[in-house]
Amino acid sequence: MAVVAGEFGGRVASLAGAVTSPVWAPGAGRHGQYRAHVTASLEGCPWARVVKVSDFTDNAVGLFHTTGESLPRRAAKYRPLLPVLREMVLRADTPLAGDVKEMIARQLDKADGRLAVLTGEDETG
């Protein structure tokens, strides 16, 4: 992040660090470690929530254009983050207008259903 800070300043480096996946610690589940990192890093950084939900939306939407055996694994990585992101987006200190927060919450709810299908967890069949 030192290069980012040098080029774009400390605030941008801090936001980038908050939304960048950590180096995987051997012995830890990758998806669980990712969720824990996202939750912890967004807890006290409202602007990072805005960046992360944008990045997450782009990544999750990309899954709908992906094929192959990695698809269920990738969907399983993203789906458990939906309730975390939804709750954090709706927090009072997240710097978005109320109607924007509600729209994002609805989009995350829709994504949950779609990712459930991709992970094979769809209850409707």
MOPAC internal coordinates of N, CA, C and O (Angstrom, degrees):
PM7 1SCF
backbone

  N    0.0000 0     0.00 0     0.00 0    0    0    0
  C    1.4462 1     0.00 0     0.00 0    1    0    0
  C    1.5337 1   111.69 1     0.00 0    2    1    0
  O    1.2310 1   120.44 1   168.60 1    3    2    1
  N    1.3260 1   116.77 1   -11.40 1    3    2    1
  C    1.4657 1   119.55 1   179.46 1    5    3    2
  C    1.5296 1   111.18 1   -63.47 1    6    5    3
  O    1.2310 1   120.56 1   142.21 1    7    6    5
  N    1.3212 1   116.53 1   -37.79 1    7    6    5
  C    1.4648 1   119.80 1   178.48 1    9    7    6
  C    1.5217 1   110.06 1   -65.66 1   10    9    7
  O    1.2310 1   120.52 1   136.87 1   11   10    9
  N    1.3311 1   116.62 1   -43.13 1   11   10    9
  C    1.4652 1   121.14 1   178.54 1   13   11   10
  C    1.5298 1   109.59 1   -61.76 1   14   13   11
  O    1.2310 1   120.47 1   135.17 1   15   14   13
  N    1.3193 1   116.71 1   -44.83 1   15   14   13
  C    1.4613 1   120.63 1   179.23 1   17   15   14
  C    1.5248 1   110.94 1   -61.33 1   18   17   15
  O    1.2310 1   120.46 1   138.89 1   19   18   17
  N    1.3270 1   116.72 1   -41.11 1   19   18   17
  C    1.4492 1   120.33 1   179.35 1   21   19   18
  C    1.5162 1   113.11 1   -65.19 1   22   21   19
  O    1.2310 1   120.71 1   144.68 1   23   22   21
  N    1.3001 1   116.25 1   -35.32 1   23   22   21
  C    1.4665 1   121.11 1  -178.38 1   25   23   22
  C    1.5259 1   113.32 1   -85.48 1   26   25   23
  O    1.2310 1   120.47 1   142.37 1   27   26   25
  N    1.3255 1   116.70 1   -37.63 1   27   26   25
  C    1.4636 1   120.34 1  -169.99 1   29   27   26
  C    1.5268 1   114.81 1  -124.42 1   30   29   27
  O    1.2310 1   119.84 1   173.82 1   31   30   29
  N    1.3138 1   117.91 1    -6.18 1   31   30   29
  C    1.4513 1   121.19 1   178.23 1   33   31   30
  C    1.5172 1   113.01 1   101.28 1   34   33   31
  O    1.2310 1   121.84 1   -14.95 1   35   34   33
  N    1.3108 1   114.09 1   165.05 1   35   34   33
  C    1.4621 1   121.31 1  -176.35 1   37   35   34
  C    1.5176 1   114.32 1   -65.31 1   38   37   35
  O    1.2310 1   120.12 1   142.75 1   39   38   37
  N    1.3287 1   117.37 1   -37.25 1   39   38   37
  C    1.4693 1   120.03 1  -178.81 1   41   39   38
  C    1.5283 1   110.98 1   -63.63 1   42   41   39
  O    1.2310 1   120.56 1   134.44 1   43   42   41
  N    1.3347 1   116.53 1   -45.56 1   43   42   41
  C    1.4655 1   120.15 1   179.13 1   45   43   42
  C    1.5311 1   109.91 1   -64.52 1   46   45   43
  O    1.2310 1   120.16 1   138.44 1   47   46   45
  N    1.3238 1   117.30 1   -41.56 1   47   46   45
  C    1.4640 1   120.55 1   178.69 1   49   47   46
  C    1.5198 1   111.00 1   -62.33 1   50   49   47
  O    1.2310 1   120.45 1   140.32 1   51   50   49
  N    1.3247 1   116.75 1   -39.68 1   51   50   49
  C    1.4646 1   121.05 1   178.67 1   53   51   50
  C    1.5313 1   111.01 1   -64.33 1   54   53   51
  O    1.2310 1   120.74 1   135.23 1   55   54   53
  N    1.3293 1   116.20 1   -44.77 1   55   54   53
  C    1.4697 1   119.62 1   178.11 1   57   55   54
  C    1.5253 1   111.12 1   -64.50 1   58   57   55
  O    1.2310 1   120.13 1   137.06 1   59   58   57
  N    1.3215 1   117.36 1   -42.94 1   59   58   57
  C    1.4637 1   120.98 1   178.92 1   61   59   58
  C    1.5325 1   110.59 1   -61.95 1   62   61   59
  O    1.2310 1   120.48 1   137.96 1   63   62   61
  N    1.3181 1   116.70 1   -42.04 1   63   62   61
  C    1.4613 1   120.48 1   178.37 1   65   63   62
  C    1.5153 1   112.67 1   -63.21 1   66   65   63
  O    1.2310 1   120.77 1   143.93 1   67   66   65
  N    1.3306 1   116.14 1   -36.07 1   67   66   65
  C    1.4675 1   120.18 1  -179.12 1   69   67   66
  C    1.5192 1   112.52 1   -68.80 1   70   69   67
  O    1.2310 1   120.08 1   153.23 1   71   70   69
  N    1.3205 1   117.45 1   -26.77 1   71   70   69
  C    1.4719 1   119.56 1  -176.29 1   73   71   70
  C    1.5204 1   113.29 1  -108.19 1   74   73   71
  O    1.2310 1   120.18 1  -178.83 1   75   74   73
  N    1.3218 1   117.25 1     1.17 1   75   74   73
  C    1.4635 1   121.18 1   179.27 1   77   75   74
  C    1.5247 1   109.36 1   -88.11 1   78   77   75
  O    1.2310 1   121.20 1   -44.30 1   79   78   77
  N    1.3197 1   115.31 1   135.70 1   79   78   77
  C    1.4654 1   119.93 1   178.91 1   81   79   78
  C    1.5239 1   109.82 1   -63.29 1   82   81   79
  O    1.2310 1   120.75 1   -40.39 1   83   82   81
  N    1.3254 1   116.16 1   139.61 1   83   82   81
  C    1.4650 1   119.51 1   179.86 1   85   83   82
  C    1.5216 1   111.02 1   -74.09 1   86   85   83
  O    1.2310 1   121.03 1   -17.32 1   87   86   85
  N    1.3198 1   115.64 1   162.68 1   87   86   85
  C    1.4565 1   120.36 1   171.78 1   89   87   86
  C    1.5199 1   106.74 1   -66.31 1   90   89   87
  O    1.2310 1   120.28 1   -47.34 1   91   90   89
  N    1.3090 1   117.07 1   132.66 1   91   90   89
  C    1.4544 1   121.74 1  -176.86 1   93   91   90
  C    1.5210 1   110.60 1   -67.30 1   94   93   91
  O    1.2310 1   121.09 1   -49.14 1   95   94   93
  N    1.3221 1   115.52 1   130.86 1   95   94   93
  C    1.4611 1   121.53 1   177.01 1   97   95   94
  C    1.5269 1   107.94 1   -91.00 1   98   97   95
  O    1.2310 1   119.97 1   -63.21 1   99   98   97
  N    1.3259 1   117.66 1   116.79 1   99   98   97
  C    1.4729 1   119.53 1   179.61 1  101   99   98
  C    1.5243 1   110.98 1   -52.96 1  102  101   99
  O    1.2310 1   121.48 1   -40.58 1  103  102  101
  N    1.3075 1   114.78 1   139.42 1  103  102  101
  C    1.4552 1   120.92 1  -179.51 1  105  103  102
  C    1.5131 1   113.02 1    93.94 1  106  105  103
  O    1.2310 1   120.28 1   163.90 1  107  106  105
  N    1.3070 1   117.07 1   -16.10 1  107  106  105
  C    1.4672 1   121.08 1   178.24 1  109  107  106
  C    1.5217 1   108.77 1   -99.26 1  110  109  107
  O    1.2310 1   120.41 1   -35.24 1  111  110  109
  N    1.3104 1   116.81 1   144.76 1  111  110  109
  C    1.4544 1   120.29 1   176.29 1  113  111  110
  C    1.5215 1   109.10 1   -67.14 1  114  113  111
  O    1.2310 1   120.30 1   -51.22 1  115  114  113
  N    1.3089 1   117.03 1   128.78 1  115  114  113
  C    1.4654 1   120.96 1  -176.57 1  117  115  114
  C    1.5197 1   112.22 1   -59.28 1  118  117  115
  O    1.2310 1   120.11 1   133.36 1  119  118  117
  N    1.3154 1   117.40 1   -46.64 1  119  118  117
  C    1.4610 1   120.29 1  -176.94 1  121  119  118
  C    1.5265 1   110.92 1   -67.59 1  122  121  119
  O    1.2310 1   120.16 1   137.99 1  123  122  121
  N    1.3119 1   117.31 1   -42.01 1  123  122  121
  C    1.4588 1   120.60 1   178.32 1  125  123  122
  C    1.5176 1   111.72 1   -64.57 1  126  125  123
  O    1.2310 1   120.65 1   139.47 1  127  126  125
  N    1.3201 1   116.37 1   -40.53 1  127  126  125
  C    1.4582 1   120.73 1   178.40 1  129  127  126
  C    1.5337 1   109.93 1   -64.81 1  130  129  127
  O    1.2310 1   120.36 1   139.63 1  131  130  129
  N    1.3281 1   116.92 1   -40.37 1  131  130  129
  C    1.4596 1   121.71 1   178.58 1  133  131  130
  C    1.5269 1   110.72 1   -62.43 1  134  133  131
  O    1.2310 1   120.42 1   132.94 1  135  134  133
  N    1.3294 1   116.80 1   -47.06 1  135  134  133
  C    1.4693 1   120.32 1   179.34 1  137  135  134
  C    1.5265 1   111.51 1   -62.05 1  138  137  135
  O    1.2310 1   120.61 1   137.04 1  139  138  137
  N    1.3252 1   116.44 1   -42.96 1  139  138  137
  C    1.4670 1   120.18 1   179.72 1  141  139  138
  C    1.5330 1   110.66 1   -62.81 1  142  141  139
  O    1.2310 1   120.75 1   138.35 1  143  142  141
  N    1.3282 1   116.18 1   -41.65 1  143  142  141
  C    1.4667 1   119.93 1   178.91 1  145  143  142
  C    1.5257 1   110.90 1   -63.72 1  146  145  143
  O    1.2310 1   120.39 1   132.87 1  147  146  145
  N    1.3179 1   116.86 1   -47.13 1  147  146  145
  C    1.4703 1   120.23 1  -179.16 1  149  147  146
  C    1.5228 1   109.82 1   -60.60 1  150  149  147
  O    1.2310 1   120.32 1   132.76 1  151  150  149
  N    1.3169 1   117.00 1   -47.24 1  151  150  149
  C    1.4572 1   120.94 1  -178.72 1  153  151  150
  C    1.5292 1   111.17 1   -59.74 1  154  153  151
  O    1.2310 1   120.54 1   131.14 1  155  154  153
  N    1.3159 1   116.57 1   -48.86 1  155  154  153
  C    1.4685 1   120.39 1  -178.11 1  157  155  154
  C    1.5246 1   112.13 1   -66.43 1  158  157  155
  O    1.2310 1   120.36 1   137.93 1  159  158  157
  N    1.3199 1   116.92 1   -42.07 1  159  158  157
  C    1.4639 1   119.18 1  -175.25 1  161  159  158
  C    1.5216 1   112.61 1   -72.66 1  162  161  159
  O    1.2310 1   120.02 1   152.34 1  163  162  161
  N    1.3212 1   117.56 1   -27.66 1  163  162  161
  C    1.4599 1   119.97 1  -179.47 1  165  163  162
  C    1.5239 1   112.81 1   -88.86 1  166  165  163
  O    1.2310 1   120.65 1   163.51 1  167  166  165
  N    1.3042 1   116.37 1   -16.49 1  167  166  165
  C    1.4572 1   121.17 1  -177.07 1  169  167  166
  C    1.5229 1   112.27 1   -51.10 1  170  169  167
  O    1.2310 1   120.33 1   128.86 1  171  170  169
  N    1.3029 1   116.98 1   -51.14 1  171  170  169
  C    1.4515 1   119.70 1  -175.02 1  173  171  170
  C    1.5139 1   114.91 1  -107.62 1  174  173  171
  O    1.2310 1   120.36 1  -163.80 1  175  174  173
  N    1.3232 1   116.93 1    16.20 1  175  174  173
  C    1.4630 1   119.87 1  -175.70 1  177  175  174
  C    1.5356 1   110.05 1  -131.93 1  178  177  175
  O    1.2310 1   120.29 1   -96.48 1  179  178  177
  N    1.3257 1   117.06 1    83.52 1  179  178  177
  C    1.4655 1   120.39 1  -175.74 1  181  179  178
  C    1.5345 1   114.82 1   -55.77 1  182  181  179
  O    1.2310 1   119.88 1   140.11 1  183  182  181
  N    1.3371 1   117.83 1   -39.89 1  183  182  181
  C    1.4614 1   118.58 1   179.56 1  185  183  182
  C    1.5225 1   111.99 1   -68.32 1  186  185  183
  O    1.2310 1   119.99 1   149.02 1  187  186  185
  N    1.3202 1   117.62 1   -30.98 1  187  186  185
  C    1.4677 1   119.99 1   176.65 1  189  187  186
  C    1.5289 1   110.32 1   -64.57 1  190  189  187
  O    1.2310 1   119.90 1   150.37 1  191  190  189
  N    1.3320 1   117.79 1   -29.63 1  191  190  189
  C    1.4715 1   120.99 1   176.49 1  193  191  190
  C    1.5252 1   110.49 1   -61.27 1  194  193  191
  O    1.2310 1   120.96 1   137.95 1  195  194  193
  N    1.3165 1   115.76 1   -42.05 1  195  194  193
  C    1.4652 1   120.19 1  -179.67 1  197  195  194
  C    1.5324 1   109.50 1   -64.31 1  198  197  195
  O    1.2310 1   120.62 1   135.41 1  199  198  197
  N    1.3232 1   116.42 1   -44.59 1  199  198  197
  C    1.4621 1   121.01 1   179.42 1  201  199  198
  C    1.5244 1   109.93 1   -63.81 1  202  201  199
  O    1.2310 1   120.33 1   133.55 1  203  202  201
  N    1.3383 1   116.97 1   -46.45 1  203  202  201
  C    1.4628 1   120.65 1  -175.78 1  205  203  202
  C    1.5170 1   111.83 1   -66.18 1  206  205  203
  O    1.2310 1   119.74 1   137.36 1  207  206  205
  N    1.3233 1   118.10 1   -42.64 1  207  206  205
  C    1.4599 1   118.52 1  -179.05 1  209  207  206
  C    1.5278 1   110.46 1   -65.41 1  210  209  207
  O    1.2310 1   119.99 1   147.75 1  211  210  209
  N    1.3210 1   117.63 1   -32.25 1  211  210  209
  C    1.4679 1   120.93 1   175.61 1  213  211  210
  C    1.5210 1   110.70 1   -67.44 1  214  213  211
  O    1.2310 1   120.68 1   133.51 1  215  214  213
  N    1.3173 1   116.30 1   -46.49 1  215  214  213
  C    1.4660 1   121.50 1   178.24 1  217  215  214
  C    1.5209 1   110.69 1   -63.38 1  218  217  215
  O    1.2310 1   120.64 1   135.54 1  219  218  217
  N    1.3175 1   116.38 1   -44.46 1  219  218  217
  C    1.4603 1   122.13 1  -179.70 1  221  219  218
  C    1.5251 1   110.56 1   -60.26 1  222  221  219
  O    1.2310 1   120.94 1   134.54 1  223  222  221
  N    1.3299 1   115.81 1   -45.46 1  223  222  221
  C    1.4628 1   120.48 1  -179.72 1  225  223  222
  C    1.5235 1   110.17 1   -60.16 1  226  225  223
  O    1.2310 1   120.44 1   135.29 1  227  226  225
  N    1.3214 1   116.76 1   -44.71 1  227  226  225
  C    1.4599 1   120.34 1   178.67 1  229  227  226
  C    1.5264 1   111.12 1   -61.51 1  230  229  227
  O    1.2310 1   120.28 1   133.68 1  231  230  229
  N    1.3214 1   117.08 1   -46.32 1  231  230  229
  C    1.4663 1   121.08 1  -179.88 1  233  231  230
  C    1.5252 1   112.11 1   -64.73 1  234  233  231
  O    1.2310 1   120.46 1   136.07 1  235  234  233
  N    1.3236 1   116.73 1   -43.93 1  235  234  233
  C    1.4695 1   120.39 1  -178.01 1  237  235  234
  C    1.5231 1   110.91 1   -67.96 1  238  237  235
  O    1.2310 1   120.11 1   139.41 1  239  238  237
  N    1.3194 1   117.40 1   -40.59 1  239  238  237
  C    1.4653 1   119.84 1   177.80 1  241  239  238
  C    1.5246 1   110.00 1   -63.03 1  242  241  239
  O    1.2310 1   120.51 1   142.93 1  243  242  241
  N    1.3162 1   116.63 1   -37.07 1  243  242  241
  C    1.4611 1   120.39 1   177.58 1  245  243  242
  C    1.5179 1   112.98 1   -58.91 1  246  245  243
  O    1.2310 1   120.16 1   151.90 1  247  246  245
  N    1.3103 1   117.30 1   -28.10 1  247  246  245
  C    1.4610 1   120.35 1   178.84 1  249  247  246
  C    1.5287 1   112.20 1   -62.42 1  250  249  247
  O    1.2310 1   120.47 1   150.53 1  251  250  249
  N    1.3222 1   116.71 1   -29.47 1  251  250  249
  C    1.4592 1   119.82 1  -177.63 1  253  251  250
  C    1.5215 1   111.91 1   -73.37 1  254  253  251
  O    1.2310 1   120.53 1   173.44 1  255  254  253
  N    1.3169 1   116.60 1    -6.56 1  255  254  253
  C    1.4538 1   121.95 1   177.22 1  257  255  254
  C    1.5175 1   110.85 1  -115.62 1  258  257  255
  O    1.2310 1   120.54 1  -164.53 1  259  258  257
  N    1.3188 1   116.58 1    15.47 1  259  258  257
  C    1.4573 1   123.42 1  -177.09 1  261  259  258
  C    1.5219 1   109.16 1  -107.35 1  262  261  259
  O    1.2310 1   120.98 1   -34.51 1  263  262  261
  N    1.2981 1   115.73 1   145.49 1  263  262  261
  C    1.4639 1   120.76 1   174.98 1  265  263  262
  C    1.5240 1   107.92 1  -128.51 1  266  265  263
  O    1.2310 1   121.27 1    -9.36 1  267  266  265
  N    1.3140 1   115.17 1   170.64 1  267  266  265
  C    1.4533 1   119.63 1   175.65 1  269  267  266
  C    1.5081 1   112.71 1   104.89 1  270  269  267
  O    1.2310 1   122.31 1    -2.72 1  271  270  269
  N    1.3072 1   113.19 1   177.28 1  271  270  269
  C    1.4646 1   118.91 1  -173.54 1  273  271  270
  C    1.5257 1   113.54 1   -74.75 1  274  273  271
  O    1.2310 1   119.16 1   165.86 1  275  274  273
  N    1.3276 1   119.21 1   -14.14 1  275  274  273
  C    1.4635 1   120.29 1   178.48 1  277  275  274
  C    1.5344 1   111.99 1   -78.33 1  278  277  275
  O    1.2310 1   120.05 1   165.87 1  279  278  277
  N    1.3200 1   117.50 1   -14.13 1  279  278  277
  C    1.4614 1   121.12 1  -174.74 1  281  279  278
  C    1.5294 1   113.38 1   -58.53 1  282  281  279
  O    1.2310 1   118.58 1   128.08 1  283  282  281
  N    1.3463 1   120.31 1   -51.92 1  283  282  281
  C    1.4708 1   118.75 1   179.62 1  285  283  282
  C    1.5267 1   113.11 1   -61.75 1  286  285  283
  O    1.2310 1   120.44 1   143.61 1  287  286  285
  N    1.3260 1   116.77 1   -36.39 1  287  286  285
  C    1.4726 1   120.94 1   179.09 1  289  287  286
  C    1.5252 1   110.43 1   -65.15 1  290  289  287
  O    1.2310 1   120.43 1   136.48 1  291  290  289
  N    1.3070 1   116.78 1   -43.52 1  291  290  289
  C    1.4621 1   120.48 1  -179.52 1  293  291  290
  C    1.5309 1   110.74 1   -68.63 1  294  293  291
  O    1.2310 1   120.41 1   140.54 1  295  294  293
  N    1.3145 1   116.83 1   -39.46 1  295  294  293
  C    1.4714 1   120.24 1   177.07 1  297  295  294
  C    1.5291 1   109.71 1   -63.39 1  298  297  295
  O    1.2310 1   120.38 1   141.10 1  299  298  297
  N    1.3341 1   116.88 1   -38.90 1  299  298  297
  C    1.4638 1   121.17 1   179.12 1  301  299  298
  C    1.5327 1   111.41 1   -66.11 1  302  301  299
  O    1.2310 1   119.89 1   153.09 1  303  302  301
  N    1.3137 1   117.82 1   -26.91 1  303  302  301
  C    1.4628 1   121.24 1   176.55 1  305  303  302
  C    1.5321 1   110.06 1   -70.02 1  306  305  303
  O    1.2310 1   120.54 1   137.10 1  307  306  305
  N    1.3184 1   116.57 1   -42.90 1  307  306  305
  C    1.4616 1   120.71 1  -173.86 1  309  307  306
  C    1.5214 1   114.18 1   -83.70 1  310  309  307
  O    1.2310 1   119.48 1   145.05 1  311  310  309
  N    1.3061 1   118.60 1   -34.95 1  311  310  309
  C    1.4671 1   119.96 1  -172.35 1  313  311  310
  C    1.5273 1   113.64 1   -58.56 1  314  313  311
  O    1.2310 1   118.53 1   135.29 1  315  314  313
  N    1.3299 1   120.41 1   -44.71 1  315  314  313
  C    1.4703 1   119.16 1  -179.32 1  317  315  314
  C    1.5297 1   114.35 1   -64.28 1  318  317  315
  O    1.2310 1   120.02 1   164.43 1  319  318  317
  N    1.3275 1   117.56 1   -15.57 1  319  318  317
  C    1.4652 1   120.15 1   177.98 1  321  319  318
  C    1.5224 1   112.58 1   -79.44 1  322  321  319
  O    1.2310 1   120.07 1   161.77 1  323  322  321
  N    1.3147 1   117.48 1   -18.23 1  323  322  321
  C    1.4608 1   120.28 1  -175.78 1  325  323  322
  C    1.5266 1   113.66 1   -54.71 1  326  325  323
  O    1.2310 1   118.72 1   128.92 1  327  326  325
  N    1.3302 1   120.04 1   -51.08 1  327  326  325
  C    1.4709 1   118.42 1  -179.98 1  329  327  326
  C    1.5314 1   112.99 1   -64.47 1  330  329  327
  O    1.2310 1   120.53 1   146.16 1  331  330  329
  N    1.3332 1   116.58 1   -33.84 1  331  330  329
  C    1.4683 1   120.77 1   178.71 1  333  331  330
  C    1.5266 1   109.27 1   -64.83 1  334  333  331
  O    1.2310 1   120.51 1   130.13 1  335  334  333
  N    1.3218 1   116.64 1   -49.87 1  335  334  333
  C    1.4617 1   120.28 1  -179.11 1  337  335  334
  C    1.5202 1   111.43 1   -64.65 1  338  337  335
  O    1.2310 1   120.69 1   139.22 1  339  338  337
  N    1.3190 1   116.29 1   -40.78 1  339  338  337
  C    1.4673 1   120.56 1  -179.66 1  341  339  338
  C    1.5314 1   110.14 1   -59.52 1  342  341  339
  O    1.2310 1   120.90 1   132.03 1  343  342  341
  N    1.3236 1   115.89 1   -47.97 1  343  342  341
  C    1.4633 1   120.47 1  -179.00 1  345  343  342
  C    1.5281 1   110.88 1   -63.70 1  346  345  343
  O    1.2310 1   120.18 1   138.26 1  347  346  345
  N    1.3182 1   117.26 1   -41.74 1  347  346  345
  C    1.4591 1   120.10 1  -177.82 1  349  347  346
  C    1.5260 1   112.04 1   -71.07 1  350  349  347
  O    1.2310 1   120.34 1   143.58 1  351  350  349
  N    1.3228 1   116.96 1   -36.42 1  351  350  349
  C    1.4675 1   119.94 1   177.58 1  353  351  350
  C    1.5209 1   110.23 1   -63.28 1  354  353  351
  O    1.2310 1   120.21 1   142.15 1  355  354  353
  N    1.3233 1   117.21 1   -37.85 1  355  354  353
  C    1.4629 1   120.88 1  -176.67 1  357  355  354
  C    1.5339 1   113.95 1   -79.85 1  358  357  355
  O    1.2310 1   119.93 1   175.50 1  359  358  357
  N    1.3106 1   117.73 1    -4.50 1  359  358  357
  C    1.4665 1   120.04 1   179.03 1  361  359  358
  C    1.5198 1   110.62 1   -63.58 1  362  361  359
  O    1.2310 1   121.61 1   -31.39 1  363  362  361
  N    1.3306 1   114.52 1   148.61 1  363  362  361
  C    1.4653 1   120.89 1  -178.51 1  365  363  362
  C    1.5267 1   112.44 1   -60.83 1  366  365  363
  O    1.2310 1   119.69 1   148.14 1  367  366  365
  N    1.3329 1   118.20 1   -31.86 1  367  366  365
  C    1.4648 1   119.50 1  -176.51 1  369  367  366
  C    1.5228 1   114.30 1   -88.50 1  370  369  367
  O    1.2310 1   119.90 1   179.97 1  371  370  369
  N    1.3249 1   117.80 1    -0.03 1  371  370  369
  C    1.4636 1   119.50 1   175.07 1  373  371  370
  C    1.5285 1   107.52 1   -73.85 1  374  373  371
  O    1.2310 1   120.53 1   -55.68 1  375  374  373
  N    1.3461 1   116.59 1   124.32 1  375  374  373
  C    1.4671 1   120.52 1  -170.51 1  377  375  374
  C    1.5348 1   114.38 1   -78.88 1  378  377  375
  O    1.2310 1   121.46 1  -114.75 1  379  378  377
  N    1.3137 1   114.81 1    65.25 1  379  378  377
  C    1.4613 1   122.26 1   175.78 1  381  379  378
  C    1.5199 1   108.03 1  -137.08 1  382  381  379
  O    1.2310 1   120.72 1   -27.48 1  383  382  381
  N    1.3232 1   116.22 1   152.52 1  383  382  381
  C    1.4648 1   120.76 1   176.05 1  385  383  382
  C    1.5258 1   109.47 1   -66.12 1  386  385  383
  O    1.2310 1   120.69 1   -28.16 1  387  386  385
  N    1.3152 1   116.29 1   151.84 1  387  386  385
  C    1.4570 1   121.41 1  -177.83 1  389  387  386
  C    1.5186 1   113.86 1   -55.87 1  390  389  387
  O    1.2310 1   119.86 1   137.44 1  391  390  389
  N    1.3306 1   117.87 1   -42.56 1  391  390  389
  C    1.4591 1   120.07 1  -179.72 1  393  391  390
  C    1.5267 1   111.64 1   -67.24 1  394  393  391
  O    1.2310 1   120.22 1   148.27 1  395  394  393
  N    1.3246 1   117.18 1   -31.73 1  395  394  393
  C    1.4627 1   121.29 1   177.47 1  397  395  394
  C    1.5288 1   109.36 1   -69.58 1  398  397  395
  O    1.2310 1   120.73 1   137.20 1  399  398  397
  N    1.3208 1   116.22 1   -42.80 1  399  398  397
  C    1.4676 1   120.23 1   177.53 1  401  399  398
  C    1.5264 1   110.88 1   -58.65 1  402  401  399
  O    1.2310 1   120.47 1   135.40 1  403  402  401
  N    1.3251 1   116.70 1   -44.60 1  403  402  401
  C    1.4636 1   120.76 1   179.86 1  405  403  402
  C    1.5225 1   111.80 1   -64.73 1  406  405  403
  O    1.2310 1   120.20 1   140.27 1  407  406  405
  N    1.3312 1   117.22 1   -39.73 1  407  406  405
  C    1.4608 1   120.78 1   177.70 1  409  407  406
  C    1.5294 1   110.46 1   -62.70 1  410  409  407
  O    1.2310 1   120.29 1   135.61 1  411  410  409
  N    1.3262 1   117.05 1   -44.39 1  411  410  409
  C    1.4646 1   121.02 1   178.86 1  413  411  410
  C    1.5226 1   109.94 1   -63.24 1  414  413  411
  O    1.2310 1   119.94 1   137.69 1  415  414  413
  N    1.3280 1   117.73 1   -42.31 1  415  414  413
  C    1.4728 1   121.24 1   178.53 1  417  415  414
  C    1.5302 1   110.24 1   -58.70 1  418  417  415
  O    1.2310 1   120.23 1   136.87 1  419  418  417
  N    1.3312 1   117.16 1   -43.13 1  419  418  417
  C    1.4699 1   120.39 1   178.24 1  421  419  418
  C    1.5344 1   111.33 1   -64.12 1  422  421  419
  O    1.2310 1   120.47 1   140.40 1  423  422  421
  N    1.3173 1   116.70 1   -39.60 1  423  422  421
  C    1.4634 1   120.13 1   178.03 1  425  423  422
  C    1.5238 1   111.29 1   -64.78 1  426  425  423
  O    1.2310 1   120.49 1   140.06 1  427  426  425
  N    1.3245 1   116.68 1   -39.94 1  427  426  425
  C    1.4631 1   120.04 1   177.88 1  429  427  426
  C    1.5205 1   110.80 1   -65.84 1  430  429  427
  O    1.2310 1   120.15 1   142.80 1  431  430  429
  N    1.3334 1   117.32 1   -37.20 1  431  430  429
  C    1.4668 1   120.84 1   176.30 1  433  431  430
  C    1.5333 1   110.93 1   -62.02 1  434  433  431
  O    1.2310 1   120.32 1   137.08 1  435  434  433
  N    1.3299 1   117.00 1   -42.92 1  435  434  433
  C    1.4685 1   120.92 1   177.40 1  437  435  434
  C    1.5249 1   110.71 1   -63.72 1  438  437  435
  O    1.2310 1   121.23 1   137.93 1  439  438  437
  N    1.3206 1   115.25 1   -42.07 1  439  438  437
  C    1.4635 1   119.42 1   179.48 1  441  439  438
  C    1.5198 1   111.28 1   -61.16 1  442  441  439
  O    1.2310 1   120.20 1   145.32 1  443  442  441
  N    1.3324 1   117.21 1   -34.68 1  443  442  441
  C    1.4623 1   120.14 1   178.99 1  445  443  442
  C    1.5232 1   110.55 1   -59.30 1  446  445  443
  O    1.2310 1   120.41 1   134.38 1  447  446  445
  N    1.3062 1   116.83 1   -45.62 1  447  446  445
  C    1.4609 1   119.94 1   178.94 1  449  447  446
  C    1.5176 1   112.23 1   -63.11 1  450  449  447
  O    1.2310 1   120.47 1   138.49 1  451  450  449
  N    1.3017 1   116.71 1   -41.51 1  451  450  449
  C    1.4638 1   120.39 1  -179.68 1  453  451  450
  C    1.5262 1   111.49 1   -68.48 1  454  453  451
  O    1.2310 1   120.64 1   137.69 1  455  454  453
  N    1.3349 1   116.39 1   -42.31 1  455  454  453
  C    1.4631 1   118.84 1   178.63 1  457  455  454
  C    1.5223 1   111.31 1   -68.56 1  458  457  455
  O    1.2310 1   120.33 1   150.49 1  459  458  457
  N    1.3319 1   116.98 1   -29.51 1  459  458  457
  C    1.4667 1   120.02 1   176.38 1  461  459  458
  C    1.5223 1   110.07 1   -62.17 1  462  461  459
  O    1.2310 1   120.32 1   140.17 1  463  462  461
  N    1.3053 1   117.00 1   -39.83 1  463  462  461
  C    1.4704 1   120.84 1   177.72 1  465  463  462
  C    1.5314 1   109.64 1   -64.00 1  466  465  463
  O    1.2310 1   120.59 1   135.11 1  467  466  465
  N    1.3129 1   116.47 1   -44.89 1  467  466  465
  C    1.4726 1   120.39 1  -177.91 1  469  467  466
  C    1.5243 1   112.65 1   -66.12 1  470  469  467
  O    1.2310 1   120.43 1   149.93 1  471  470  469
  N    1.3303 1   116.78 1   -30.07 1  471  470  469
  C    1.4676 1   119.35 1   179.82 1  473  471  470
  C    1.5225 1   112.00 1   -89.96 1  474  473  471
  O    1.2310 1   120.61 1   176.55 1  475  474  473
  N    1.3371 1   116.44 1    -3.45 1  475  474  473
  C    1.4555 1   119.61 1  -178.72 1  477  475  474
  C    1.5081 1   113.44 1    79.82 1  478  477  475
  O    1.2310 1   120.18 1  -163.80 1  479  478  477
  N    1.3353 1   117.26 1    16.20 1  479  478  477
  C    1.4657 1   121.80 1  -178.07 1  481  479  478
  C    1.5226 1   112.10 1  -103.78 1  482  481  479
  O    1.2310 1   120.49 1  -166.98 1  483  482  481
  N    1.3127 1   116.67 1    13.02 1  483  482  481
  C    1.4595 1   120.83 1  -179.24 1  485  483  482
  C    1.5243 1   109.71 1   -70.48 1  486  485  483
  O    1.2310 1   120.46 1   -57.96 1  487  486  485
  N    1.3181 1   116.72 1   122.04 1  487  486  485
  C    1.4649 1   121.34 1  -177.85 1  489  487  486
  C    1.5028 1   113.23 1   -76.49 1  490  489  487
  O    1.2310 1   120.28 1   163.22 1  491  490  489
  N    1.3504 1   117.07 1   -16.78 1  491  490  489
  C    1.4597 1   118.84 1  -176.18 1  493  491  490
  C    1.5214 1   112.31 1   -89.09 1  494  493  491
  O    1.2310 1   120.39 1   177.82 1  495  494  493
  N    1.2934 1   116.87 1    -2.18 1  495  494  493
  C    1.4409 1   117.38 1   174.55 1  497  495  494
  C    1.4468 1   113.74 1   120.42 1  498  497  495
  O    1.2310 1   120.10 1   180.00 1  499  498  497

